[in-house]
Amino acid sequence: MLRENQIFDGTEMVYFDQLRKRVTKFTEVSTVMALCLRKYADLMQIVLHDLEDGSIKWKIKPNNYFRKYFQLPLDDDRVWAETFRLPADLYILAENMIRKKVEGLRVLPAEESMQSLQKYLPDETFRKIQIYLNQEVQLELDYQTITALRNVNKSVWNEAANLFINQSLEQVSGLLQDIANDPDLKKIAMKVIKQSENPEKRIIFIFLMEKMALPVSKALQKERDGFIHPTRQADYQQLLLDANLHLESLPELLNDCTRPMRREIKLDTALITASHSALDTIIDMVDTYLSEEDTGEGLDSTISLNIFTEMEMSSEEEQSEPESSVATSVSISSATIEETENPDSEQEPEHMLFLRQLVASNGISLDDFKEQAKIKGKLHQAYLTELNEVLYEIFDDQVLVISHQQVIIEEDFMEEMREWIDG
């Protein structure tokens, strides 16, 4: 704000313009900038404290260097001429403390700043700064801050996935509307699915991928089907098609889909009445049998009872036959699905072996690639297309290209490829 309002004179503006030429706009995110400035102030306090300690031997006289920065009036050009690098060096080190805690961000080169400080500061002061820089930083980023940081470095989507893995299901539920519109939804969802131990979170992110028409592997479809009850598959599909679905209530709706559908049973009162009459008749026959001394009449009653029992058993067997045939049909269908589920499973390890070598060597010459394709019995363009199709399911883009007689990985995907290969 001070810089933009032109508060400073020309000499000071040169200094601020130098600070503005950072590698990225990392600290343009307000919450991150506030934390970096607190760390920067701590480092300045270390220098100030040692300036007041007369027992510390400085490499150059403080009066000729640092003390002037703190005691000369700001309109004195010597302040800026003699201390031009001090604030910049300390700030880069403070910013690096924060950068190291954000997955996907590159750390600024700090060697030059460390060498500059070591040149002017006393050894004792320099050691204090090093100890401070080695301290653990507690960095808590919310989803909005992580989204803002991705404008600095697109690979910060890793931090969003880590946030959803660590948060409770209730916290994630409140963010589902924003997550569904996240441009990195596929990358975030795949990492959550792979690393989260919460099955409900995994199913939620599988659902979001399907709802946003993102490709879902057969393995994930199988996990989803194992979570959704067979009688609720139609309800699940209806959720996918619902354009007005409130995603905040999605966890409850998916949990309902895990339970079997309640079947409505209509009672036939006439049949119940007839059953009661038949039961009364049986009871009367048994009573008659037990009270009669004539064995002949008892035998007749027994025969009648047996006939009635056989009729009941025959009726139950007829009803159970369709259910048995349905169960058999389901078993056969399940077996067929399992047999056809992963036809390319034998091919995948060969691809992974080659891709692992490709990542390790940062590419391969076109001649060697042609030889590799020849061993596979394919033209090199066809083999390249085949590999890209495998990677497209993961990165949703073309990853391998031919450039300057080399088959290389697109620079934007190099880090993500390494993460994927390393599991």
Long-range contacts (C-beta under 8 A, 24 or more apart in sequence): 9-75, 11-77, 11-80, 12-74, 12-80, 14-80, 15-80, 15-84, 18-84, 18-88, 19-87, 19-88, 19-91, 22-108, 23-106, 23-108, 24-152, 24-153, 25-151, 25-152, 26-95, 26-99, 26-105, 26-149, 26-152, 26-153, 27-95, 28-152, 29-145, 29-148, 29-149, 29-152, 31-141, 31-145, 32-98, 32-145, 32-149, 35-98, 35-139, 36-91, 36-94, 36-95, 36-97, 36-98, 37-94, 39-94, 39-95, 39-97, 39-98, 39-137, 40-87, 40-90, 40-91, 40-94, 40-95, 42-94, 42-132, 43-90, 43-93, 43-94, 43-129, 43-132, 44-87, 44-90, 46-125, 46-128, 46-129, 46-132, 47-86, 47-90, 47-121, 47-125, 50-122, 50-124, 50-125, 50-128, 56-122, 56-124, 56-125, 57-122, 58-121, 58-122, 59-119, 59-120, 59-121, 59-122, 60-120, 65-120, 66-120, 85-113, 85-116, 86-120, 88-113, 89-113, 89-114, 89-116, 89-117, 90-117, 93-117, 93-129, 93-133, 96-133, 97-133, 97-135, 97-137, 98-137, 98-139, 100-137, 101-137, 101-139, 102-139, 102-141, 102-149, 102-156, 102-159, 103-155, 103-156, 103-158, 103-159, 103-162, 104-153, 104-155, 104-156, 104-157, 104-158, 104-159, 104-415, 105-149, 105-152, 105-153, 105-155, 105-156, 106-153, 143-175, 143-178, 147-182, 150-184, 154-184, 154-412, 155-415, 155-416, 157-182, 157-184, 157-187, 157-188, 158-191, 158-419, 160-184, 160-188, 161-187, 161-188, 161-191, 161-192, 161-195, 162-191, 164-188, 164-192, 164-196, 164-201, 164-205, 165-191, 165-192, 165-195, 165-196, 165-201, 169-198, 169-200, 169-201, 169-251, 172-201, 172-204, 173-248, 173-250, 173-251, 174-248, 176-204, 176-208, 176-247, 176-248, 176-250, 177-247, 177-248, 179-208, 180-208, 180-211, 180-212, 180-247, 185-209, 185-212, 185-214, 186-214, 186-396, 187-416, 189-214, 190-394, 193-220, 199-227, 200-251, 200-254, 200-255, 203-227, 203-254, 204-250, 204-251, 204-254, 207-239, 207-240, 207-250, 207-254, 210-240, 211-239, 211-240, 211-245, 214-396, 215-393, 215-396, 217-393, 218-341, 218-342, 219-342, 222-341, 227-254, 227-257, 227-258, 228-254, 228-257, 228-258, 229-257, 229-258, 229-259, 229-260, 229-261, 231-260, 231-261, 232-256, 232-257, 232-258, 232-259, 232-260, 232-261, 235-261, 278-308, 282-308, 348-390, 351-387, 351-390, 352-421, 354-387, 355-387, 355-391, 355-417, 355-421, 356-421, 358-400, 358-407, 358-409, 359-409, 359-414, 359-417, 359-418, 359-421, 362-408, 362-409, 363-406, 363-407, 363-408, 363-409, 364-406, 364-407, 365-405, 365-406, 365-407, 366-402, 366-405, 366-406, 366-407, 367-405, 369-407, 394-420
